[in-house]
């Protein structure tokens, strides 16, 4: 029997409990969505203009710690991008929310 979107999301969060608090936060999910396309820290601060740079760096650190994004150096610039786990969280989250 196929799992519903909500059941798949719950199973994912049970497997990766560190994602629960992130999924509950609109702000963290917004940042995660932004880094689905690689962005430099400067681009992130511009994209999320309501967030101070220091706060943005702390949020990125939390997303990195959860394995949802990573930082890499590209052409002398540090970029942040979502991992497959982060992209999967967004997919499951959206599917569960849309099925309600």
The 8 nearest C-alpha neighbors of each residue, nearest first, counted from 0:
[[1, 2, 3, 6, 7, 4, 5, 10],
 [2, 0, 3, 4, 7, 6, 5, 10],
 [3, 1, 6, 7, 0, 4, 5, 8],
 [2, 4, 6, 5, 7, 1, 95, 98],
 [3, 5, 95, 7, 6, 94, 8, 2],
 [4, 6, 95, 8, 3, 7, 9, 98],
 [7, 5, 9, 3, 8, 4, 2, 10],
 [6, 8, 10, 4, 5, 9, 2, 11],
 [7, 9, 5, 11, 91, 6, 10, 4],
 [8, 10, 6, 12, 11, 7, 13, 5],
 [9, 11, 13, 7, 8, 12, 6, 14],
 [12, 10, 14, 8, 9, 13, 15, 7],
 [13, 11, 15, 16, 9, 14, 10, 19],
 [14, 12, 10, 16, 11, 15, 9, 19],
 [13, 15, 11, 12, 16, 10, 9, 17],
 [14, 16, 12, 17, 13, 18, 11, 19],
 [17, 15, 12, 18, 13, 19, 14, 20],
 [16, 18, 15, 19, 65, 20, 21, 12],
 [19, 17, 21, 16, 20, 15, 12, 22],
 [20, 18, 22, 21, 16, 17, 12, 23],
 [21, 19, 23, 22, 18, 24, 17, 16],
 [20, 22, 18, 24, 23, 19, 27, 28],
 [21, 23, 19, 24, 20, 18, 28, 27],
 [24, 22, 20, 21, 19, 25, 28, 27],
 [25, 23, 21, 26, 27, 22, 28, 20],
 [24, 26, 28, 27, 29, 23, 22, 21],
 [25, 27, 29, 24, 28, 30, 21, 31],
 [26, 28, 30, 24, 29, 25, 21, 31],
 [29, 27, 31, 25, 26, 30, 32, 22],
 [28, 30, 26, 32, 27, 31, 25, 33],
 [31, 29, 33, 27, 32, 28, 26, 34],
 [30, 32, 28, 34, 33, 29, 27, 81],
 [33, 31, 29, 35, 30, 34, 28, 89],
 [32, 34, 30, 31, 35, 29, 36, 43],
 [35, 33, 80, 36, 37, 31, 81, 32],
 [36, 34, 81, 32, 33, 80, 37, 31],
 [35, 37, 34, 38, 80, 33, 81, 32],
 [38, 36, 80, 34, 79, 78, 35, 39],
 [39, 37, 78, 79, 42, 34, 43, 36],
 [38, 40, 78, 42, 41, 77, 79, 43],
 [39, 41, 43, 42, 44, 38, 78, 77],
 [40, 42, 44, 39, 43, 45, 38, 52],
 [43, 41, 45, 39, 40, 44, 38, 46],
 [44, 42, 46, 40, 45, 41, 47, 38],
 [43, 45, 41, 47, 42, 46, 48, 52],
 [44, 46, 48, 42, 43, 47, 41, 49],
 [47, 45, 43, 44, 48, 42, 33, 41],
 [48, 46, 44, 45, 49, 50, 43, 30],
 [47, 49, 45, 50, 44, 46, 51, 43],
 [48, 50, 47, 51, 44, 45, 46, 52],
 [51, 49, 48, 47, 55, 54, 52, 44],
 [50, 52, 54, 53, 55, 49, 44, 48],
 [51, 53, 55, 54, 44, 56, 50, 40],
 [54, 52, 56, 55, 51, 57, 50, 58],
 [55, 53, 57, 51, 56, 52, 58, 50],
 [56, 54, 52, 58, 53, 57, 59, 51],
 [55, 57, 59, 53, 58, 54, 60, 52],
 [58, 56, 60, 54, 55, 59, 61, 53],
 [57, 59, 55, 61, 60, 56, 54, 62],
 [60, 58, 62, 56, 61, 57, 63, 55],
 [59, 61, 63, 57, 58, 62, 64, 56],
 [60, 62, 64, 58, 59, 63, 65, 57],
 [63, 61, 59, 65, 67, 64, 60, 68],
 [64, 62, 66, 68, 60, 65, 61, 69],
 [65, 63, 61, 66, 62, 60, 67, 68],
 [64, 66, 62, 63, 67, 17, 61, 18],
 [67, 65, 63, 64, 68, 62, 84, 82],
 [68, 66, 85, 62, 82, 65, 84, 63],
 [69, 67, 81, 82, 63, 80, 62, 66],
 [68, 70, 63, 80, 79, 81, 82, 71],
 [69, 71, 79, 78, 80, 77, 72, 68],
 [70, 72, 78, 77, 73, 79, 69, 80],
 [71, 73, 77, 76, 78, 75, 74, 70],
 [72, 74, 76, 75, 77, 71, 78, 39],
 [75, 73, 76, 72, 77, 78, 71, 39],
 [74, 76, 73, 72, 77, 78, 71, 39],
 [77, 75, 73, 74, 72, 78, 39, 71],
 [76, 78, 72, 71, 39, 73, 70, 75],
 [79, 77, 39, 38, 71, 70, 72, 37],
 [78, 80, 70, 38, 37, 69, 39, 34],
 [81, 79, 37, 34, 68, 69, 35, 36],
 [80, 82, 68, 35, 34, 85, 67, 86],
 [81, 83, 68, 85, 84, 67, 86, 80],
 [82, 84, 86, 85, 87, 81, 67, 68],
 [83, 85, 87, 82, 86, 67, 88, 66],
 [86, 84, 67, 82, 88, 87, 83, 81],
 [87, 85, 83, 89, 88, 84, 82, 90],
 [86, 88, 90, 84, 85, 89, 83, 91],
 [89, 87, 85, 91, 86, 90, 92, 84],
 [88, 90, 92, 86, 87, 91, 93, 85],
 [91, 89, 87, 93, 88, 92, 94, 86],
 [92, 90, 94, 88, 8, 93, 89, 95],
 [91, 93, 89, 95, 90, 94, 88, 96],
 [94, 92, 96, 90, 95, 91, 97, 89],
 [93, 95, 91, 97, 96, 92, 4, 90],
 [96, 94, 5, 4, 92, 98, 93, 97],
 [95, 97, 93, 98, 94, 99, 92, 5],
 [98, 96, 94, 99, 95, 93, 92, 4],
 [97, 99, 95, 96, 94, 4, 5, 93],
 [98, 97, 96, 95, 5, 94, 4, 93]]
